[in-house]
Amino acid sequence: MLEEDESLFVDLDELTECSTVFRREMVHTLPSLELSGGIIWQGMVHEVVKEAVLVSIQEVNMEQKVVVAKEEEENSAGATTSGLSTATSCVFSKNITTIKTQYSSSSKASSSTGTQLDFASHNSADDGGATTFSEETVKKYPPCDIKYSEYTPCEDPKRSLKFDRDRLIYRERHCPEKNELLKCRVPAPHGYKTPFKWPLSRDLAWYANVPHKELTVEKAVQNWIRYEGHRFRFPGGGTMFPNGADAYIDDIDKLINLKDGSIRTALDTGCGVASWGAYLLSRNILAMSFAPRDTHEAQVQFALERGVPALIGVIASKRLPYPSRAFDMAHCSRCLIPWGQYDGAYLIEVDRVLRPGGYWILSGPPIRWRKYWKGWERSRKDLNAEQMQIENVTNSLCWKKLIEKDDIAIWQKPANHLHCKKFRKIVKNPPFCLTQDPDKAWYTKLETCLTPLPEVSNNEDVAGGELVKWPKRVHAIPPRISRGTISEVTPETFLKDSELWKRRVSYYKTVNNQLGQVGRYRNILDMNAFLGGFAANLIEDPLWVMNIVPVEAKINTLGAIYERGLIGTYQSWCEAMSTYPRTYDLIHADSVFTLYKDRCEMEDIMLEMDRILRPEGSLIIRDDVEMLVKLKRIADGLNWDSQIVNHEDGPFEREKLLFAVKLYWTDPASADQTL
């Protein structure tokens, strides 16, 4: 709640002197008055003025409010305090001025009524993280030490050393305890610049943004990355595609059809700098790339800097954080994952996340070992044994090996399990899983049992329902919804949600005009995506959205999001996300803070948002106005330029929107950088 101040209270005796006409003007005007450094009065909620003002407003009958609402619609530019001029004889007008001035914040985040936030990218000002706040009680969040510039709380290299190295368990998520959480703002390195716009970013990145040259040496022969005068160039090479990712993808396209829209979502395991995913984008295929934070320093960070979807991750002892039947295609190019070991657990997990009829592509050891065994410095016997292990596991999963040609081998998952169930009478392992939820995938232990596909009536049916081809897929009702397998979500729910987000995104673009500017935003995060409506309404723009379904959400809808041809992951916002600082250009949070109100601290979620947002990145937060008032004060302490604005349906909705921009600042130049 805002702090009380006697000067803010209005004398009700004075108020009664005002005419009914003036009080009607107040209803029209109050929604636009700016309070507390950008907070726009919504005609409701604020306890400190509710006694004085709302009592009078309640006297205005419903008919007058309807008239005012119509006037609001006609005045698209929004109401201003100019309406007060018609009642200058009323002494109450001076009290309104007092309300406005007393609640104006003197912080850098404040702005005058009607002033729009600057969402454009400039990256020129550098205050070293310093800012000046008023004497109001705003908690300040200082800059962290520069050693935290690339801090990934749940994949911290030092903390990981405490855990078991077997099966790479130490590279899984291991988050800090509550008393270990940082209460400071993670700095960008000195000289940080706005990344190149897509598609130029696919090939170029600023050295100052990711100051690591290790891969330019370690992977020089494989053509991953080159350092060229204050920037990196990504030639598109890879360990198994020295002629470039584009040519490699062309080779895959000769074996399976990548052009007809049947393949839209892909999973790249052990992605390197994600060149495979980067070049698939031109074919309208959206890849989720992941790799651990390991000795290949900053490989995922490079992928994100290029504008390619990626997460820090490893396939070890836990399920991958994706629902079952999510991906049309999975890929491993010399990813060094021991596919045949641990009773085939890792291939069993790939089977879980592959759609019926989906493809698994493998290049690198042991494929074509007869040609490469000397270069791989392994014996023929060892490589042959590894390939036989993989062949045995894929056979036990009822996969069909489509082809092995040159350096590439491709398997296909069956469209249903009718034949596989008969096969289980002969081959007992792995058995079908009996009781597990196939979509549960947050710290869920890997099992060596086969996830059963939904039942079908004949061999030609696709288990779970056949998907529409891309691009129609994004607006089609997902089979999980049309078949009633998601609780409380019907086809009508989906259609209403689609219309809702069409209207909401259109409204967002009127407030933040940069959202409609091609190339301003590339990497976008939706912290509570529900059915992916926000992302679906940005699909025509050259950007991608990481859709999050919080593990605390009442309904698990991530499977339906993937069935729309979108990508995402599970996440608890009481913990840090598996990504590097400065990942996203824009963050959208719909009712996130209400969801986590009694679960964890708001400031910790806001600090995490600040960590993963780029300098000059933007935020859109939807929530109850009382919640947004509290968040606005935290935003001021984080040195965000922010403003609360009305709901798209007008000022009488309790839900409001906080639009914000993270101001540009970096770590100060070190002594050697100033020389």
N, C-alpha and C positions, 0 to 999 in steps of 0.2 A: 504493500500500500504506500502511496505517496505520503511524505511527511506533512503534518498539519502546519499551517501558517495562518495566524489570525487575520492577516491582511487579505487572505483569499476568500473569506466568508462574506457573503452578500447580505445586507440588511433586508429582511423580508418586508419590512414596512415600506422601504424604498421601492421594493419590487412591486408592491401592490399599487403604487402610484402610477406605474406604467399601464398603458392602455392594453386592451386585449390585442389590438393590432400589433403593438410592440412585442407582446409576449409571443405572438405568432411569428414575428420576425426573429425572435430568439430561437425558436425551434428550427427556423430555416438557417440561422447563422451559426449556432453553437457547434454543429458538426464540423465546421472548418477551423475553429480556433485552435491554435497550436499551443500545446502545453509541454513542459519538461523537455525542452530541446528536441522538438520534432514530433512529440506525441500529439496527435490530432484528436481533439475532443469529439467523442462519438455520441453525446447526448445520454450517456449512461455510465455506470460503474464507479467513477472516482468518488470515493467516500467523502473526501474533504470538501467537495462542492455539491454533493448530492442533496444535502439538507437544504442548501440555499437556492439551488437552481431547479432541481428536478421536481420539487414540490409544485413550483409554478408551472413547469412544463406539463405536469400531469393534469392541470386544470384545462389545458387546451383539449378540446373534444376531438374525437376520432376523425370527424369530417375535415377539420382543419389540417390534421396531420396528413390525410390523404392528399389534400390540395398541395401541401408543402412537398410531399413526395413526388407529385407530378412536376412541380416546379424544379425539383432537384434533377429530374430526368431531362427537362428541357434545357437546363443550364449545364451543358456538358463540361464547361470549364470549371465547374465546382463552385460552391458557395464561398463567399468571402465576407469579411467583416464590414463591407460597405453597407449592408442592410441596416447597420446601426445608425447611419446618418439620418434615417427617416424619423428617428426618435431621439434626437439630441437633447430635447427638453427633459427627457427622463434621466434622473440622476444615476440610474443603474448602469448607464453606459460606461461611466468611469470605473465601476467595479469590474466590468468585463476587461477593461484595459489592465487593471491590476492583476486579474487572473492570468492574463496573457504574459505580462512582463515578469511577474513573480515566479512563474513556472518555466520561464525560458532558461535553458541551460547555457552556461558560458563556455561549455566545452567545445572542442573543435568539431564535435559531431553535430552540434545544433545548427539549425537553419531557420530562416524566417518563414512565416506562413506563406504557402504557395510556392516556395523555392524547391525545385526538384533536385534530387541527388544526382551527382555526376557519376554515371556508370561507365564512362569511357575509360580507356586505358591510356595512361600517360607515362608511368614509371620513371618520373624525373625527380620528384621531391624525395629527400632522404633525411628524416629527422632522427635516425638512429634508434627509433622506437620511442623517443621521448614525446610527451604530449602534456598539455596543461589542462587541468580540470578545475572546475569551480570548487568552492568550499562545501558544496553539497556532499552528502555521504555517498560517494561513488567509489567502490573498491577498485583500485588500480592494479593492473596485471603487468608487471615489468617484463622487459625482454629476458629470455633465457640466455644462458651463456652460449656462445657460438658453437661449442662442442655438441649442442643439441640440434644443430641445423638440419640434420638428417635423421632425427630421432624417430624411431618406430617403436612405441611403447611395448607392444605385444610380441615383437620380434627383435628385442634388444640383444645384440651379440654377447654382451657381458652376462646378462641374465640367463641366456640360453645355455651357457657352459655348466650350469647347475644341473642340467637334465641329461637323461640317458642318450648316448650317441647311437645306440642300436636303432636301426631302421629310421635314422634321422629324426628321432623324436625330439631332440633338442632344437630342431629348426621349426617345430610347430609353434602355435600360439602359446605364449606364456606371459600373461599380463601382470603388470605391477599391482601390488596391494594398494588399498585405498590410501594408506599413509605414505606411499611412494609416488603418488600422482604429482606431476608438475603443476604449479600454479603460476606459470609464466608463459609468455608468448614465444613460440619457436621462431627464431630469426631466419630470414632468407640470407644467403651468403652475399657479401659485398659485391656490388656490380650486377646483381640479379636483373634480368630483363624479361619483358613479356615474351613468351615463346613465339616462334614463327607461326604464322597462320597456316592452317591446313589448306591445301595439301603440301605446302612447302615444308611444314614441320615433319612430315614423313621422312625427309631426307636431311634435315638440318636441325641442330639444337645449339644453344649458347653454352660455351664452356663454363662461364660464370655460374650458370644455373645448376649444373651437375659437374663440379670440378674434379673429375676422376679420369685419368688417362690410362688406368691399368688395362682396360679391355683393348685399347688401341695397340698395345704391345702383345698382350696374351693372345688376342684373336686376329692379329695382323694378317696372317696367311689366309684365314677364313673369310676375310673381307666383311667383318661385322660392322666395324666403325673406324673412322679415321679422324685425326685431329688436324684442323686446317685453320690456323690464324684466329684464335678466340672463339672458334666454334667447332662442333663435331659434324661430320658428314656420315650418313648411313647409306652405304652403297647397295644395301639389300642382300648382302651375302650371308651365308650361313655355313655351318660345318658340312652339311650334306647338300648344299646348293651353292657351290662356288660361282655358278653363272648367274646368281641372283634369285631372289625369292619369286620374282615374276615368272621366270622361265621354269622354275621348279613347280609352281602352281599350274602352269600350262601343261606340264607333264602329268600332273594329277588329273587335270581336266580331260586328258585323252583317255583316262581310265574310268572315271566316273563323271557324271554330268554336273558341272558347277554353274551352269548358265541358266537352267530352266526354272529357278526359284524354289526347287524342292529342298535345297540345302541353304539354310539361312544362318543358323547358329553353330559355332564351332568352339572346341576346347583345345587349347594348345598347352601341353604339359611340358614344363621345362623350357620356357619360351625364348631364353636369351634376351635379345633386345626387341623381340616381337616383330621381326620383319615379315614372318609368315602372315601374322594377323594384319599387319599394316598393308600388305599388298592384296589381301583378300577383300579389303574394304571397297576397292574399285569394282569388285564383282558382286557387290551388295551382300557379302557374307560377313557377319559380325562375329569376331572371335573373342573369347574370353581367354586371355593369356595369363599364366601364372608361373612363378619360379620362386625358389627360396631366397632369402637374404643370406648369401653365402660368399665364397671366395671370389665369385664373379661379381665384383663390387658394382652395385647400382644398376644391374641389368633391368630390373623392373622399373626403376626410376627413369632410365633412358626411354623405356617403352612409353611411359606416361608423358614424358616431356615431348615425345614425338606425336602425342595425341592419339595413342592406341590404347584400348581398354586392357587393363592388367591389374593383378593383385599379387601381393606377396603370399606365397603358399607353397605347400609341399604335400605330396601324397606319402603318408607315413603310417601312423596308427589310427588316425581319425578319418571319417568321411570327408570328402570335399564339400564345401559349403554351398551345394547346389541341389535342387530337387531331382527326383528320379525323372527319367525320360526328358531331359532338358536339351540335349545337343544333337544336332543332325550329323555331326562329324567330330571325331576326336583325333588328335595328331601328336606324334612324338617323332622329332627329328634328332637323333642322337641325344635324347634327353637323359640317358644313363639311369633310367628307372629299371630296377630288376624285376621285369614283368613276370617272369616264371617262378620267382621265389615266394616264400611265405604262403604256400598252397594257392598261389595265383591271386592273392588278396587284391593286388593293385589292378589287375585286369577285371576282376569281379566288380571293383568299384567303377571302373570305366563302363562296364556293362550297365550298372545301375543308372548312370547319368546319360547314357545314350538312348535316343529314341528308338522305338521299334523300326527296323530297317535302316538304322544309322550305320555309319562307316567308321572304322578305326584304321588309321594310316600310320605305318611305321617305316622310317628310313634310318639308316645307320645300323650299328651293331645290333643283332647279328646278320641283318639282311645283306646278302651278297658277300658273305664272309670269304667265299672262295677267292674273290678278287682282292679284298682289302685286309686279309688277316695279318699280313706282315706289317702294314702301316698301322694297324691297330695294336700291334705288339702283343698279340694273344695267339694261342695255339689253335690249330684247326679243330682239334678235339673239343676244346673249351667252347669255341664259338658254335660248333655243330650241336653240342649239348644244350647250349642256351636257346638255340632256335627250336630244338625239339621240345624243350620245356614250354615255350610260347605256343607252339603248334598244339601241344596236348591240352593246355589251358583253354585256348580259344575253341578247340573241339568240344571240350566239356561244357562250354557255355552255349553250345549249339550255334556258334558263329560259322559262317561260310567264308572260306578264303576265296576271294574273287580273282585275285591276280598277284603275281610277284614278277615285276618287270624292272630290270636294271636295278636301281637303288631303292625302289619303292615296293612295299607290300601292302595290300588292302584287304581287310576282312569286313563282313557285313553281319550285323546283328539280325536275328530273325524278326519278321513282322509280328509274330505271336509265338506262344509257347505250346501250341497243340502238339507239334512233333517232339518238342523238347521233353514234354512230360512223358511221352512214350519212351524216349531215349533214356530217361532217368531210371527206368526199370532195368536197364543194362548197365549204364554208367551211373553209379550212386553219388559221386562227388563232382562238384559241390552240390549239396542238397538244396532244395528250395527253402528260402527263409519262411518261417511259419507265422511269427507274431510281430515282426518289426514294421514300423512306419517307414515306407520307402522314401518319403520326403523329409524325414527328420535328419538334419545334417549340421547341427551345431554342437561341437565337441562330442559327436556320436562315434562310438568305437566301430572300427572296420570289422566286418564279419566275413567269414569265408563261406557264405551261403548265397545262392542265386536269388536275386530279387524277382519274384514272379510278376509277369505282365498281366494286365487286366484280362479278364476272360473274353473269349470270342466264340462264335458259333461255327466258323469254318476256317479252313487254311488260308483263304484269300483275305480275310479281315485283318485290318491293322489294329493291334491291341491299343485300347484307349482312344481310338478314333483317328482317322486320317486327317492330316493338316492341309489347309489351303496353301497353295504356293505363294511365295513372296512376289510382289508386295501386298497382295490382297490379304495376306495372313494377319497383318497388323490390326486390321479393323474387323476381322471375322470373329465370331463368338468362339472362344477356345473350347475344344472338346471337353476339357475338364469341367467347364461350366455348363455346356449344353447337355452333358450326361449327368449332371447333378452330383458330381463327386466332391465339390467344394461346399462345405456347409454354409448355408445362408446366402449363397451367391447364385442368382438365377440369371438366365439370359436377359430378363428385364433389368436386373441390377446392372449388368454389363452395359447395356445400351444407354441407360440413364447416366451411368458413370462416364461413358464416352462423350455424351453431350455436355455434361457438367464440365469436363476438363477442356473441351473445345472452347467453351465460354471463358473459363478461368485463364487459360493460356492467352487468349485474345486480350483479356483485361490486363494481364501481366505486361504485355507488350505496350500497352498505353501508358503504364507507369514507368517501366524501364524500356526506353526506346532502343537500347542496345541489344535487347533480346531478339529484336527483329532484324538486326544488322548481321549479315552473313559474315561469319568468321570471327565475330567478337568472342563467342564462347565455343569451346571445343569439348572439353571434358566436363560433364555435368553429373551431379549426384542428387538422387531423390531419396531422402532419408526414410521415407515411409510411403512406398509406392502404391500399395493396395493392388490395383489391376493394371498399373502401368499407363494410366490415362495421360499423365503429364508428359511422359516420354513419347507416347504415340502421337501427340499433337505437335511434336517438334521433329518428326521423322523426315520431313522434307529438307531440313537444314543440315549442313555438313558438320554434324556433331554426334556424340553418343551419350547415352544416359546410363549410369550404373544405378539400377533399381534395387533398393533395399527393402526387404520384408523383415521388420524387426522380429526377433525370436519371441518377444513378449506380445506380439500382435495376436488378437483373438483368433484370426483366421489366417491360415497359411496359403497365400495366393501366388507364391513365386512360380509354381508350375504353370499357372495360367499366363503369367508374364512371359515365360519362355515360349509358350505355345503361340504367342503373338509375334514371335520373331525378335523379341527384345532380350536383353541380358540383365543379370543382377546376381545378388548374393544374400545370404542371411547375415544378420548383424545384431548384436545387442549394443545399444548406445550407452550402456553403463561401462563399456570397454572401448578401447581404441580400435580403429579400423586397420585392417592389414594393408596399409598403403603408406607411401612416403609423404613427408610434408610437401605442401604446395602441389597437390595432385589435381585439384578441381578448379575450374574457372567460375563455376556457379553451383551453389548448393540450395536445394529446395527442401523445406521441412514442413510437412503438413501434419499438424497435431502431434508432433513428436514430443513436445514438452508436457503436454497433458498426459500422454501415454506413460511417460517416465516420472511423473510428478512425485510419486511416493516410492520410487525405486532407486534413484540416484540423484546426485547434485546437478542442478541446472548449469552451474558454472563449469563443471567438468565436461559436460556435453558441448557447451559453447567454446571452451578452450580446445576441444578436439576439432570442432568445426574450424576454428582459427588455424589450427595446425595444418589441416589438409586443404585449406583454401589458399590460392595464389594471392600475392600482393595485387591489389586492385581487382580481386575477384568479388563477385556479387552474391548476395543471399536473399532468399525469399522465405520468410517464416510465417506460416498461418497458425493462428491459435486464438484462444479466448483473450479478450482485451486485457483482462487483469493479469494474465500470464505474460502478455507482451509488454506490459508496463514494467514488470520485473526484468524481463529479458532486455529491454531497452537500456536499463541502468548497467547491466553486465556488458552490453554492446559498447556503451560509452567507456567503460573501464578497459575494454579491449582495443580502444581507439578505432572503432568502426564508425563510419558516417552512416547514420541510420534515421529512419522516419517511419512512424506508424501511419498507415493509410486505411481508408474505408474498405470494407468488403465489397466485392463486385456487385452485390445486390443492394448496396446503399448503407447509410449511416446507422440504421436501426438494427443491424445484425451485431450480435455480441462478438462473433468471430471477426478479427481484423487481420491485417497483414503488416509485418515488419519488413521493409525493404532496407537493405544495408549494403555498404561497400567497405571492404577491408582496405584501409589506406596503405599506400606504398611506404614501406620502410625496410631497411636491411641492416645487417650488422655493420658497425662502423669499419672503415678501412683499417687494416692492421698496419703496423709500423713499416713493414717492407712494401705494402701496397701504396703507401703515401710517398715513397721515395721516387 
